[in-house]
Amino acid sequence: MSRIDFSLYLITDRHQTAGRPLLSVLDRALSAGIKAVQLREKDLDTQALVELAGEVLSLTRKHEALLFINDRVDVVLALGADGVHLRSDSMPIKEARRVLGPNRWIGASAHSVEEVLKAETEGADFVVLGPIYDTPSKRLHGDPIRLRALKEATQQSHLPVFAIGGISLPRVQEARCAGAHGIALISAILSAEDVQAATGFLLHALQTSD
């Protein structure tokens, strides 16, 4: 049985909060039941990132949620965060595991079935696969890979696979039927007018699609 006990993985982008402070938006999402957050603020320098990560970690601890830092193993170690999330072209998973040890989580991004299987072989705890649907934030990664690739990945890998890219409330059921353990998203929560309601609807959709 997987030890991944969350199905909704919230990825941050402070530029998509409709002008509201990121910490305020995250607090609302966590209050509504989010149990895993990936801090992904790639344009911040190290000092600013560490400061922000420390504030976010205080929030996730308060709500008994996990905090993953995007691509920065050093920041994970410095702050005592729960894990790192690695791009497919960043630090090798095996090396991150050597540095972080067995008790921290490693999530990995994948854009194909082959990358999912590679992440599993190298020791990732879960993967985020996409883009499943077209979405502006993921167009740099190419065309959507669609539900067929998601289904193939979940059939061939034992890792929990989170679908990302254009995931909206009506598409939760499609992703789950294709075998996704859960969904990862940004704007569907961060940009929502009512963050708590949007989070609650998504969590309910995931729970009722088991």
C-alpha positions in Angstrom: 0.0 0.0 0.0 1.3 3.4 -0.9 2.2 5.7 2.0 1.0 8.7 -0.1 -2.2 9.6 1.8 -3.1 12.8 -0.1 -4.9 13.0 -3.4 -4.8 16.8 -4.1 -1.4 18.3 -4.6 -1.4 22.1 -4.6 1.4 23.8 -6.5 2.1 27.5 -5.7 2.5 30.4 -8.0 2.2 33.7 -6.2 1.4 35.4 -9.6 -1.9 33.5 -9.9 -3.6 34.5 -6.7 -5.7 37.3 -8.2 -3.6 39.9 -6.4 -4.0 38.3 -2.9 -1.1 37.5 -0.7 0.1 33.9 -1.3 0.2 33.1 2.4 -3.4 34.2 2.8 -4.6 32.0 -0.1 -2.6 29.0 1.1 -4.0 29.4 4.6 -7.6 29.2 3.2 -6.8 26.2 1.0 -5.1 24.4 4.0 -8.1 25.2 6.2 -10.3 23.5 3.6 -8.3 20.3 3.7 -5.2 20.5 1.5 -2.6 18.1 2.8 0.3 18.6 0.5 1.8 21.8 -1.0 4.6 22.2 -3.4 6.4 25.6 -3.1 7.3 26.4 -6.7 8.5 30.0 -6.9 11.3 29.7 -9.4 11.9 33.4 -9.9 12.9 34.0 -6.3 16.5 34.2 -5.2 17.7 31.9 -2.5 17.3 34.3 0.4 13.7 35.2 -0.6 12.8 31.6 -1.3 14.1 30.5 2.1 12.2 33.3 3.9 9.0 32.4 2.0 9.4 28.7 2.5 9.8 29.2 6.3 6.5 31.1 6.4 4.8 28.4 4.3 6.2 25.7 6.4 4.7 27.3 9.5 1.3 27.2 7.8 1.6 23.6 6.7 2.7 22.5 10.1 -0.2 24.3 11.7 -2.6 22.4 9.4 -0.7 19.1 9.6 0.1 19.2 5.9 3.2 18.3 3.9 5.5 20.9 2.3 7.6 20.0 -0.8 10.2 22.5 -2.1 10.5 22.6 -5.9 14.0 21.5 -7.0 15.9 22.7 -4.0 17.3 19.9 -1.8 19.4 22.5 0.1 16.3 24.4 1.1 14.6 21.2 2.2 17.5 20.4 4.5 17.9 24.0 5.8 14.3 24.3 6.9 13.4 20.7 7.7 10.7 20.6 5.0 9.0 17.3 4.2 10.4 16.7 0.8 11.6 17.9 -2.6 9.9 17.9 -6.0 12.3 17.3 -8.9 11.9 18.2 -12.5 12.7 15.5 -15.1 15.9 17.4 -16.0 17.1 18.4 -12.5 19.1 16.6 -9.8 18.9 12.8 -10.3 16.5 11.2 -7.9 19.1 8.7 -6.7 21.4 11.6 -5.7 18.6 13.4 -4.0 17.7 10.3 -2.0 21.3 9.9 -1.0 21.4 13.5 0.4 17.9 13.5 1.9 17.9 10.0 3.4 15.0 7.5 3.5 12.6 9.6 5.6 11.9 12.5 3.3 9.6 12.4 0.3 10.7 12.8 -3.3 8.2 13.7 -5.9 9.1 13.9 -9.6 7.7 15.5 -12.7 7.2 13.4 -15.8 6.0 14.1 -19.3 5.7 10.6 -20.7 5.2 7.0 -19.6 8.9 6.4 -20.0 9.7 9.2 -17.5 7.3 7.7 -15.0 9.0 4.3 -15.2 12.4 5.9 -14.9 11.3 7.9 -11.8 10.0 4.6 -10.3 13.3 2.8 -11.0 15.3 5.6 -9.4 13.3 5.7 -6.2 10.7 8.5 -6.4 7.8 8.3 -4.0 5.3 9.6 -6.5 5.1 11.3 -9.9 3.2 14.2 -11.4 2.4 13.5 -15.0 1.3 15.9 -17.7 0.2 18.0 -19.2 -2.9 15.8 -19.6 -5.0 18.6 -21.1 -4.0 21.9 -22.8 -3.1 24.6 -20.3 -1.0 27.8 -20.8 1.3 27.1 -17.9 2.4 23.8 -19.4 2.7 24.6 -23.1 6.5 24.8 -22.9 6.4 21.0 -22.3 4.7 20.3 -25.6 1.3 19.1 -26.6 -1.1 17.5 -24.1 -0.3 13.8 -23.6 -4.0 13.0 -23.0 -5.7 10.4 -20.8 -4.4 7.5 -22.8 -0.8 8.2 -21.6 -2.1 8.6 -18.0 -3.8 5.3 -18.2 -0.7 3.6 -19.6 1.5 5.1 -16.9 -0.8 4.0 -14.1 -1.1 0.5 -15.5 2.7 0.1 -15.9 3.9 1.7 -12.7 3.3 1.0 -9.1 3.9 4.7 -8.1 1.1 7.0 -7.2 0.5 9.2 -10.3 -0.9 12.7 -10.1 -2.4 14.2 -13.2 -1.6 17.8 -14.0 -2.4 20.2 -16.8 -5.8 21.7 -17.4 -7.4 19.7 -14.5 -10.7 21.3 -13.6 -13.5 20.0 -11.4 -15.4 18.3 -14.3 -12.2 16.5 -15.3 -11.4 15.0 -11.9 -13.6 11.9 -12.6 -11.8 11.4 -16.0 -8.4 11.5 -14.4 -9.4 9.0 -11.7 -11.0 6.7 -14.2 -7.7 6.7 -16.1 -6.0 5.4 -12.9 -4.7 8.7 -11.4 -4.0 8.5 -7.6 -4.9 12.2 -7.5 -4.5 15.6 -9.2 -2.0 18.4 -9.1 -3.0 21.9 -9.9 -2.4 25.6 -9.5 -4.9 28.1 -10.7 -8.1 26.1 -10.0 -7.5 26.9 -6.4 -5.1 29.8 -6.2 -7.1 31.9 -8.7 -10.5 30.9 -7.4 -12.7 33.7 -6.0 -13.6 31.4 -3.1 -10.5 29.4 -2.3 -12.1 27.3 0.4 -15.1 26.4 -1.6 -13.0 25.5 -4.7 -10.8 23.3 -2.5 -13.8 21.6 -0.9 -15.4 20.9 -4.2 -12.2 19.3 -5.6 -11.6 17.2 -2.5 -15.2 16.0 -2.6 -14.9 15.1 -6.3 -11.7 13.1 -5.5 -13.3 11.3 -2.5 -16.5 10.4 -4.4 -14.5 9.1 -7.5 -12.7 6.3 -5.5 
